[in-house]
Amino acid sequence: MGHREDLLEGAQRCLLAKGFVRTTARDIVKESGTNLASIGYHYGSKDALLAQAYVAMVENLSEAFDGEVHGAPGSLERFASAWSNIVGTMRDPGSMWRLSMEIVTMGDRLPEVRDHLARAQREGSRGLVTLFMGGREEDVPEETVDTLGAFYTTLMMGLMAQWTFDPKTAPEAEQLTEGLRQVIRGAGGTP
């Protein structure tokens, strides 16, 4: 592995241990066994490196979302199964959801990081569409990313906030699914 990869892995460990704000360039260098100049050379800045490290962590976490998802695409069974997997990642001590909330709340202080993560969030919304509805990410139209993807991302952000703030009362997949069932009934559907 080269310095670029070592820095990325070191930055990921630092993010989980210290968070975004408290991680220094020296922390990353110490954790990665590299040098300060490598950060600028490979990533441009410490914040850009931390943003990329965070995105890589989210991408790896999305694999846990995709595990054992049951039910037909778009079904309530699939909705419940996928949310069950997502909630399962939130239960883990030291999970990255606290880090995610830190990054959300500090976005306006780091506009270049926010812009990088906003682009990544858009692709995450595309991935959520395929998780719940099936298909391939490259086939999801932009309008669907802007509507259904935004819907799922909003649910994810709210769930993340609830699990970070008070895990004892945060909803489980079954509660989310029953809530959706009630919305469908109220809108004139039958489930």
FENDATA-V485783 format. One record per residue. N is the residue number from 0. PHI is phi as a letter, one per 20 degrees, with the letter a starting at -180 (none if undefined). Layout:
[[N/PHI] [N/PHI]]
This chain:
[[0/none] [1/e] [2/g] [3/g] [4/f] [5/f] [6/f] [7/f] [8/f] [9/f] [10/f] [11/f] [12/f] [13/f] [14/g] [15/f] [16/e] [17/c] [18/n] [19/f] [20/f] [21/e] [22/f] [23/d] [24/f] [25/f] [26/g] [27/f] [28/f] [29/f] [30/f] [31/e] [32/m] [33/d] [34/c] [35/g] [36/f] [37/f] [38/f] [39/f] [40/f] [41/e] [42/c] [43/n] [44/b] [45/f] [46/f] [47/f] [48/f] [49/f] [50/f] [51/f] [52/f] [53/f] [54/g] [55/f] [56/f] [57/f] [58/f] [59/f] [60/f] [61/f] [62/f] [63/f] [64/f] [65/e] [66/g] [67/j] [68/e] [69/d] [70/o] [71/f] [72/g] [73/n] [74/e] [75/f] [76/f] [77/f] [78/g] [79/f] [80/f] [81/f] [82/f] [83/f] [84/f] [85/f] [86/f] [87/g] [88/f] [89/e] [90/f] [91/f] [92/f] [93/m] [94/f] [95/e] [96/f] [97/f] [98/f] [99/g] [100/f] [101/g] [102/f] [103/f] [104/f] [105/d] [106/g] [107/f] [108/e] [109/c] [110/g] [111/f] [112/f] [113/g] [114/f] [115/f] [116/f] [117/f] [118/f] [119/f] [120/f] [121/f] [122/f] [123/f] [124/f] [125/f] [126/f] [127/f] [128/g] [129/f] [130/g] [131/e] [132/d] [133/n] [134/n] [135/d] [136/g] [137/f] [138/e] [139/f] [140/f] [141/g] [142/f] [143/f] [144/f] [145/f] [146/d] [147/f] [148/f] [149/f] [150/f] [151/f] [152/f] [153/f] [154/f] [155/f] [156/f] [157/f] [158/f] [159/f] [160/f] [161/f] [162/f] [163/f] [164/f] [165/b] [166/f] [167/f] [168/d] [169/f] [170/f] [171/e] [172/g] [173/f] [174/f] [175/f] [176/f] [177/f] [178/f] [179/f] [180/g] [181/f] [182/f] [183/f] [184/f] [185/f] [186/e] [187/n] [188/e] [189/d] [190/g]]
